[in-house]
Amino acid sequence: MNPKIFREYDIRGEVGKDFDSSFARNLGKAFAVFVKQRLGRDDLTIAVGRDCRLTGPEISEALIEGLCDGGINVVSSGMGATPQLYFTVFSRDLDGGIQVTASHNPAPDNGFKLMAGKHTMSGKDIAELKRILDSGPDSAPKRGTVEEFDAARSYADYLVEISQDQVNKDRTIKVVVDGGNGAGGPVGVDVLKRLGCEVIELYTDPDGRFPNHHPDPTVLENIAELRSRVVSESADLGIAWDGDADRIGVVDERGEVIWGDMLLLLYGRAMCEEVNSPTVIGDVKCSELLFSKLKEAGANPVMWKTGHSLIKAKLKELGAELAGEMSGHMFFVHRYYGYDDAIHASARLVEILSNTDKKLSQLLSDVPKSFATPEIRKEVPEDNKFEIVAEAQVAFPEFETNTLDGIRITFDHGWGLVRASNTQAVLVLRFEADSQERLDQYQNLVEERLENIIQSI
């Protein structure tokens, strides 16, 4: 077992190299000890699901075996999206859940997203789980049971139920959907069709080899076909989901990308029509325009750290109604359970579009034009990435900075961000300015200083 698979908000690595089914079995036993201690009870029921990766059946079966050996009853929710697993936990009021997934990581990888109670584990919780695992937990005197549950049907029915009265059926939304051969395709398409959409499908059949393109909708080359197809089909929009359908990518009717921050602005504005002064959380990678425009709309915008479990904890702490990340994680507490769900986020877009005569691009036409980079991923050694960021946090003394998560540098006419990815051996950079010239200037300045730091470590 490679200890580096234990990340800030989940466990991920390459199967056969970093961990195997034996590790998954022992992890199940360790999780049994952890969740019993956390909840103060022994008679617990945990949901287990998996995405469509080829190693999923083997790893999930071993995990379930370990949980049962640890005295935990298991509800097996089968293959599906990560939010399908979350739905199982919330709708059945279970004591926790584990999704076997590596999200948008490469096909050989797999991993675990963990919930103790309704709380998504991160940081110290995952470190404590590792400590229990390393101690070699014993089997429980009473073995747990396994229940097979058709989560996909219940999940789809619920998503339709909570959106169908909000959708104006007089306007049929034509949508191109790129499932990326991920786990959410079948349920997602079913939900959109039942909400009255005309759906044109791209790669919606689950295939853990991801043979058509990598299932990460934030990378432009992965949505190139989606963008062109939206235009050629004269569709109202295009939607892409990542490998486990907890992240959404969106393009407008012109094939132009609506990045996560502007998507969050759309949702936030719509929510202001239903809720008085909703609190909306955006992560540190989001545009300054998101926060200013949300405030104009009557919302209370808050900037927070990147990471799905960190965002969910902040949602609960603040009692916020909505949150989103640049990466496409969208969290709805308003009319939903508060976890990141790309299929539900898709349904909310259909609600918004069906109730206006405007095109999707027109809903954001008032936002001033800015020049921004997508997420730039700079490969660095896993062992050094946090040290590099720590050095970067003191490398820009002449500028206003925010070190909430990495370093966000405020320039006169824009900003730049450097932070360490919690899932891969990369630094994540992003820049925005009011002109291309200034964007290049800010990016060059930061990258030059960053390179000097890397060379010195």
C-alpha positions as CSV (number, residue, x, y, z in Angstrom):
1,M,0.0,0.0,0.0
2,N,1.3,3.4,-1.0
3,P,0.6,5.8,1.9
4,K,0.3,8.7,-0.6
5,I,-3.1,7.4,-1.7
6,F,-4.5,9.0,1.4
7,R,-5.5,12.5,0.2
8,E,-7.1,15.6,1.7
9,Y,-10.7,14.5,0.9
10,D,-10.6,11.0,-0.4
11,I,-8.4,8.0,-1.1
12,R,-7.1,7.4,-4.7
13,G,-4.3,5.6,-6.5
14,E,-3.5,3.1,-9.2
15,V,-4.9,-0.4,-8.6
16,G,-2.2,-3.0,-8.6
17,K,0.5,-0.5,-8.0
18,D,-0.7,1.7,-5.1
19,F,-3.3,-0.6,-3.6
20,D,-5.2,-3.9,-4.3
21,S,-8.3,-5.8,-3.2
22,S,-6.6,-6.9,0.0
23,F,-6.2,-3.2,1.0
24,A,-9.9,-2.6,0.2
25,R,-10.9,-5.5,2.5
26,N,-8.7,-4.1,5.3
27,L,-10.0,-0.6,4.7
28,G,-13.6,-1.9,5.1
29,K,-12.6,-3.3,8.5
30,A,-10.9,-0.1,9.5
31,F,-13.9,2.0,8.4
32,A,-16.1,-0.2,10.5
33,V,-14.1,0.7,13.6
34,F,-13.9,4.4,12.7
35,V,-17.7,4.8,12.0
36,K,-18.7,2.9,15.2
37,Q,-16.4,5.2,17.2
38,R,-17.6,8.3,15.5
39,L,-21.4,7.5,15.8
40,G,-21.1,5.8,19.2
41,R,-23.1,2.8,18.1
42,D,-22.3,-0.8,16.8
43,D,-25.5,-1.7,14.9
44,L,-24.8,0.4,11.7
45,T,-25.7,0.2,8.1
46,I,-23.5,1.7,5.4
47,A,-24.1,2.1,1.6
48,V,-21.5,1.0,-0.9
49,G,-21.5,2.0,-4.6
50,R,-19.0,2.1,-7.4
51,D,-18.5,3.8,-10.7
52,C,-17.9,2.0,-14.0
53,R,-14.1,1.4,-13.7
54,L,-13.0,-2.1,-14.7
55,T,-11.5,-2.7,-11.2
56,G,-14.8,-1.6,-9.5
57,P,-16.4,-5.0,-9.0
58,E,-13.3,-6.5,-7.4
59,I,-12.5,-3.6,-5.2
60,S,-16.1,-3.0,-4.0
61,E,-16.6,-6.7,-3.3
62,A,-13.5,-6.7,-1.2
63,L,-14.6,-3.5,0.6
64,I,-18.0,-5.0,1.4
65,E,-16.4,-8.2,2.7
66,G,-14.2,-6.1,5.1
67,L,-17.2,-4.0,6.2
68,C,-19.2,-7.2,7.0
69,D,-16.2,-8.7,8.8
70,G,-16.1,-5.5,10.9
71,G,-19.8,-6.0,11.8
72,I,-21.3,-3.5,9.5
73,N,-24.5,-4.1,7.6
74,V,-24.2,-3.0,3.9
75,V,-26.7,-1.7,1.4
76,S,-25.1,-2.3,-2.0
77,S,-26.3,0.4,-4.3
78,G,-24.5,-1.0,-7.4
79,M,-22.9,0.7,-10.3
80,G,-23.8,4.4,-10.7
81,A,-22.8,8.0,-10.1
82,T,-21.3,9.1,-6.8
83,P,-24.4,11.3,-6.1
84,Q,-26.5,8.1,-6.4
85,L,-24.5,6.7,-3.5
86,Y,-25.1,10.0,-1.6
87,F,-28.8,9.8,-2.4
88,T,-28.9,6.3,-1.0
89,V,-27.4,7.4,2.3
90,F,-29.6,10.5,2.7
91,S,-32.9,9.1,1.4
92,R,-32.7,5.9,3.5
93,D,-31.1,7.7,6.5
94,L,-28.1,5.3,6.6
95,D,-25.1,5.6,8.9
96,G,-22.6,6.4,6.1
97,G,-21.4,5.4,2.7
98,I,-18.4,4.6,0.5
99,Q,-18.3,5.1,-3.2
100,V,-15.5,3.2,-5.0
101,T,-14.4,5.7,-7.6
102,A,-11.4,7.7,-8.8
103,S,-13.7,10.4,-10.3
104,H,-11.9,11.9,-13.3
105,N,-8.5,10.3,-12.7
106,P,-7.1,8.0,-15.4
107,A,-8.7,4.6,-16.1
108,P,-6.1,2.5,-14.2
109,D,-6.9,4.4,-11.0
110,N,-9.6,3.8,-8.4
111,G,-10.3,5.0,-4.9
112,F,-12.8,5.7,-2.2
113,K,-15.1,8.7,-1.3
114,L,-16.2,8.2,2.3
115,M,-19.1,9.4,4.5
116,A,-19.4,8.8,8.2
117,G,-23.0,9.6,9.0
118,K,-24.0,12.3,6.6
119,H,-20.6,13.9,6.9
120,T,-18.1,13.6,4.0
121,M,-14.7,12.6,5.4
122,S,-11.6,14.7,4.8
123,G,-8.3,15.7,6.4
124,K,-8.0,14.6,10.0
125,D,-10.8,12.0,9.6
126,I,-9.0,10.3,6.7
127,A,-5.7,10.4,8.7
128,E,-7.5,8.8,11.7
129,L,-8.9,6.1,9.3
130,K,-5.3,5.4,8.1
131,R,-4.1,5.1,11.7
132,I,-6.8,2.5,12.5
133,L,-5.9,0.6,9.3
134,D,-2.2,0.5,10.2
135,S,-3.1,-0.9,13.6
136,G,-4.7,-4.0,12.1
137,P,-8.3,-3.9,13.3
138,D,-9.9,-7.1,14.5
139,S,-13.0,-8.8,13.1
140,A,-16.3,-8.1,14.9
141,P,-18.0,-10.9,16.9
142,K,-21.1,-10.5,14.8
143,R,-20.8,-10.4,11.0
144,G,-22.8,-7.8,9.0
145,T,-25.3,-8.5,6.3
146,V,-25.6,-7.3,2.7
147,E,-28.8,-6.0,1.0
148,E,-28.9,-5.3,-2.7
149,F,-30.7,-2.0,-3.5
150,D,-31.8,-0.7,-6.9
151,A,-30.6,2.8,-6.2
152,A,-30.6,3.9,-9.8
153,R,-34.3,3.7,-10.1
154,S,-35.1,5.4,-6.8
155,Y,-32.5,8.1,-7.5
156,A,-33.8,8.9,-11.0
157,D,-37.4,9.0,-9.8
158,Y,-36.5,11.5,-7.0
159,L,-34.5,13.8,-9.4
160,V,-37.5,13.9,-11.7
161,E,-40.0,14.4,-8.8
162,I,-38.2,17.5,-7.4
163,S,-37.8,19.2,-10.7
164,Q,-40.8,18.3,-12.8
165,D,-43.0,21.0,-11.4
166,Q,-40.3,23.7,-11.9
167,V,-39.9,22.9,-15.6
168,N,-42.0,24.8,-18.1
169,K,-43.1,22.0,-20.4
170,D,-44.2,24.5,-23.1
171,R,-40.5,25.0,-24.0
172,T,-38.7,21.9,-25.1
173,I,-35.0,22.1,-24.3
174,K,-32.8,20.5,-26.8
175,V,-29.6,19.3,-25.1
176,V,-26.5,17.4,-26.3
177,V,-25.2,15.2,-23.5
178,D,-21.7,13.8,-23.4
179,G,-21.5,11.2,-20.7
180,G,-17.8,10.5,-21.2
181,N,-18.6,6.8,-20.9
182,G,-18.9,7.5,-17.1
183,A,-21.2,6.0,-14.5
184,G,-23.9,8.7,-14.8
185,G,-24.9,8.4,-18.4
186,P,-28.0,6.1,-18.2
187,V,-29.6,7.8,-15.2
188,G,-28.8,11.3,-16.4
189,V,-30.3,10.8,-19.9
190,D,-33.4,9.1,-18.3
191,V,-33.9,12.1,-16.0
192,L,-33.5,14.7,-18.7
193,K,-35.9,12.9,-21.1
194,R,-38.5,12.6,-18.4
195,L,-38.2,16.3,-17.8
196,G,-39.3,16.8,-21.4
197,C,-35.9,17.4,-23.0
198,E,-34.9,16.4,-26.5
199,V,-31.6,14.6,-25.8
200,I,-28.8,13.9,-28.3
201,E,-26.4,11.4,-26.7
202,L,-22.7,11.2,-26.9
203,Y,-20.9,8.4,-25.1
204,T,-23.5,7.8,-22.5
205,D,-22.9,4.1,-22.2
206,P,-20.7,3.3,-19.1
207,D,-17.3,2.0,-20.1
208,G,-14.5,2.1,-17.5
209,R,-11.8,2.2,-20.2
210,F,-13.0,5.6,-21.2
211,P,-12.3,4.8,-24.9
212,N,-13.6,8.0,-26.5
213,H,-12.0,10.7,-24.3
214,H,-10.9,11.3,-20.7
215,P,-14.0,12.0,-18.5
216,D,-13.0,15.4,-17.3
217,P,-15.2,18.2,-18.7
218,T,-12.9,21.0,-17.6
219,V,-10.4,20.1,-20.2
220,L,-11.3,21.6,-23.6
221,E,-10.1,18.7,-25.8
222,N,-12.5,16.4,-23.9
223,I,-15.5,18.5,-24.9
224,A,-14.5,19.5,-28.4
225,E,-17.0,17.1,-30.0
226,L,-19.7,18.3,-27.6
227,R,-19.2,21.9,-28.6
228,S,-19.3,21.3,-32.3
229,R,-22.3,19.0,-32.0
230,V,-24.3,21.6,-30.1
231,V,-23.8,24.0,-33.0
232,S,-24.5,21.5,-35.7
233,E,-27.7,20.3,-34.0
234,S,-28.9,23.8,-33.2
235,A,-29.2,22.7,-29.6
236,D,-30.0,24.9,-26.6
237,L,-27.0,23.7,-24.7
238,G,-24.5,21.0,-24.2
239,I,-23.8,19.1,-20.9
240,A,-20.9,16.9,-20.0
241,W,-20.4,14.8,-16.9
242,D,-17.2,13.5,-15.4
243,G,-16.5,9.8,-14.6
244,D,-18.7,9.6,-11.5
245,A,-21.1,12.4,-12.4
246,D,-20.5,14.7,-9.5
247,R,-19.0,17.4,-11.8
248,I,-20.7,19.1,-14.7
249,G,-19.4,20.9,-17.8
250,V,-21.7,23.2,-19.8
251,V,-21.6,24.9,-23.2
252,D,-24.1,27.4,-24.5
253,E,-26.0,27.3,-27.8
254,R,-23.0,28.8,-29.6
255,G,-20.7,26.0,-28.4
256,E,-19.0,28.4,-26.0
257,V,-17.9,27.0,-22.6
258,I,-19.7,28.3,-19.5
259,W,-17.0,27.7,-16.9
260,G,-18.0,26.6,-13.3
261,D,-18.0,30.1,-11.8
262,M,-20.4,31.6,-14.4
263,L,-22.5,28.5,-14.1
264,L,-22.7,29.1,-10.4
265,L,-23.7,32.7,-11.1
266,L,-26.6,31.4,-13.2
267,Y,-27.8,29.1,-10.4
268,G,-27.3,31.9,-7.8
269,R,-29.3,34.4,-9.7
270,A,-32.1,31.9,-10.2
271,M,-32.0,31.1,-6.5
272,C,-32.3,34.8,-5.6
273,E,-35.8,34.7,-7.2
274,E,-36.9,31.9,-4.7
275,V,-34.8,32.7,-1.6
276,N,-34.2,36.0,0.1
277,S,-30.5,36.8,0.2
278,P,-29.2,33.2,-0.2
279,T,-25.6,32.5,0.9
280,V,-23.6,31.2,-2.1
281,I,-20.1,29.7,-1.7
282,G,-17.6,29.8,-4.5
283,D,-14.1,28.3,-4.3
284,V,-10.8,30.2,-4.6
285,K,-10.5,29.4,-8.3
286,C,-13.7,31.4,-9.2
287,S,-13.7,34.8,-10.9
288,E,-14.0,38.0,-9.0
289,L,-17.0,38.7,-11.3
290,L,-18.9,35.8,-9.7
291,F,-18.7,37.4,-6.3
292,S,-19.5,40.9,-7.4
293,K,-22.4,39.8,-9.6
294,L,-23.9,37.6,-7.0
295,K,-23.9,40.5,-4.6
296,E,-25.6,42.7,-7.2
297,A,-28.3,40.0,-7.5
298,G,-29.0,40.0,-3.8
299,A,-27.0,37.0,-2.7
300,N,-24.4,36.8,0.1
301,P,-21.3,35.4,-1.7
302,V,-18.5,33.6,0.3
303,M,-15.1,32.5,-1.0
304,W,-13.8,29.1,0.4
305,K,-11.3,26.4,-0.1
306,T,-11.4,23.9,-3.1
307,G,-12.5,20.4,-2.4
308,H,-15.9,18.7,-2.3
309,S,-15.8,17.6,1.3
310,L,-14.4,21.0,2.4
311,I,-17.2,22.8,0.6
312,K,-19.9,20.5,2.0
313,A,-18.6,21.2,5.6
314,K,-18.7,25.0,4.9
315,L,-22.2,24.7,3.5
316,K,-23.3,23.1,6.8
317,E,-21.4,25.6,8.9
318,L,-22.9,28.7,7.3
319,G,-26.3,27.2,6.6
320,A,-25.7,28.2,2.9
321,E,-28.2,27.3,0.1
322,L,-25.8,26.8,-2.8
323,A,-22.1,26.3,-3.5
324,G,-20.0,25.6,-6.6
325,E,-16.4,25.1,-7.7
326,M,-14.6,26.1,-10.9
327,S,-14.1,22.4,-11.5
328,G,-17.9,21.9,-11.9
329,H,-18.9,20.5,-8.5
330,M,-22.3,22.1,-7.8
331,F,-24.0,21.7,-4.4
332,F,-27.6,22.5,-3.9
333,V,-29.0,22.6,-0.3
334,H,-32.1,24.5,-1.6
335,R,-34.6,21.8,-2.6
336,Y,-32.0,19.1,-2.3
337,Y,-29.6,17.3,0.1
338,G,-26.5,19.6,-0.3
339,Y,-24.1,17.2,-2.0
340,D,-22.4,17.7,-5.4
341,D,-24.6,16.2,-8.2
342,A,-24.0,16.9,-11.9
343,I,-27.3,15.2,-12.9
344,H,-29.3,17.3,-10.5
345,A,-27.3,20.4,-11.6
346,S,-28.3,19.5,-15.2
347,A,-32.0,19.4,-14.2
348,R,-31.7,22.8,-12.5
349,L,-30.3,24.2,-15.8
350,V,-33.4,22.8,-17.6
351,E,-35.6,24.5,-15.0
352,I,-33.9,27.9,-15.7
353,L,-33.8,27.7,-19.5
354,S,-37.4,26.4,-19.8
355,N,-38.7,29.4,-17.9
356,T,-37.2,32.1,-20.1
357,D,-37.3,33.0,-23.8
358,K,-33.7,33.9,-23.7
359,K,-30.8,31.8,-25.0
360,L,-28.3,30.5,-22.5
361,S,-25.6,32.9,-23.7
362,Q,-28.0,35.8,-23.2
363,L,-28.5,35.0,-19.5
364,L,-24.9,36.0,-18.9
365,S,-24.6,38.8,-21.5
366,D,-24.4,41.5,-18.8
367,V,-21.2,40.1,-17.3
368,P,-18.3,42.2,-18.4
369,K,-15.9,40.5,-20.7
370,S,-12.8,39.2,-18.9
371,F,-9.8,37.3,-20.1
372,A,-9.1,34.1,-18.2
373,T,-7.1,30.9,-18.4
374,P,-8.7,27.6,-17.8
375,E,-7.2,25.6,-15.0
376,I,-3.5,25.2,-15.7
377,R,-2.0,22.0,-14.3
378,K,1.7,22.0,-13.8
379,E,3.2,18.6,-12.9
380,V,5.5,18.6,-9.9
381,P,6.8,15.9,-7.6
382,E,4.1,14.7,-5.1
383,D,6.6,15.1,-2.2
384,N,7.3,18.7,-3.1
385,K,3.9,20.3,-4.1
386,F,2.9,21.6,-0.7
387,E,6.4,22.9,0.0
388,I,6.4,24.8,-3.3
389,V,3.0,26.4,-2.5
390,A,4.3,27.4,1.0
391,E,7.2,29.2,-0.6
392,A,4.9,30.8,-3.1
393,Q,2.8,32.2,-0.3
394,V,5.6,34.6,0.7
395,A,6.9,35.3,-2.8
396,F,4.6,38.2,-3.7
397,P,5.1,40.7,-0.9
398,E,4.2,43.7,-3.0
399,F,0.7,42.5,-3.8
400,E,-2.4,41.8,-1.7
401,T,-2.7,38.0,-1.2
402,N,-5.2,35.5,0.1
403,T,-3.7,32.3,1.5
404,L,-7.0,30.5,2.3
405,D,-6.1,27.7,-0.2
406,G,-2.7,28.1,-1.8
407,I,-2.1,31.7,-2.7
408,R,-4.5,34.0,-4.6
409,I,-2.7,37.2,-5.7
410,T,-4.7,40.4,-6.4
411,F,-3.3,42.6,-9.1
412,D,-4.6,46.1,-10.1
413,H,-6.7,44.6,-13.0
414,G,-6.9,40.9,-12.3
415,W,-5.7,38.0,-10.1
416,G,-3.7,34.8,-10.1
417,L,-3.9,31.6,-8.2
418,V,-1.4,28.9,-7.3
419,R,-2.5,25.9,-5.2
420,A,-1.6,22.2,-4.8
421,S,-4.1,19.7,-6.1
422,N,-5.3,17.3,-3.5
423,T,-5.8,14.5,-5.9
424,Q,-2.8,14.5,-8.3
425,A,0.9,15.5,-8.3
426,V,0.2,18.9,-9.9
427,L,0.0,22.5,-9.0
428,V,-3.2,24.2,-10.2
429,L,-2.9,27.7,-11.6
430,R,-5.5,30.1,-12.9
431,F,-5.4,33.8,-14.0
432,E,-7.9,36.4,-14.9
433,A,-7.6,40.1,-16.1
434,D,-9.5,42.8,-18.0
435,S,-7.3,42.5,-21.1
436,Q,-5.3,39.8,-22.8
437,E,-2.1,41.9,-22.4
438,R,-2.6,42.1,-18.6
439,L,-3.5,38.4,-18.4
440,D,-0.2,37.5,-20.1
441,Q,1.7,39.9,-17.9
442,Y,0.3,38.5,-14.7
443,Q,0.7,34.9,-15.8
444,N,4.3,35.4,-16.8
445,L,5.1,37.1,-13.6
446,V,3.7,34.3,-11.4
447,E,5.0,31.5,-13.5
448,E,8.5,33.0,-13.5
449,R,8.6,33.3,-9.7
450,L,7.1,29.8,-9.4
451,E,9.7,28.3,-11.6
452,N,12.5,29.9,-9.5
453,I,10.9,28.3,-6.4
454,I,10.7,24.9,-8.0
455,Q,14.4,25.1,-9.1
456,S,15.4,26.0,-5.6
457,I,13.7,23.1,-3.9
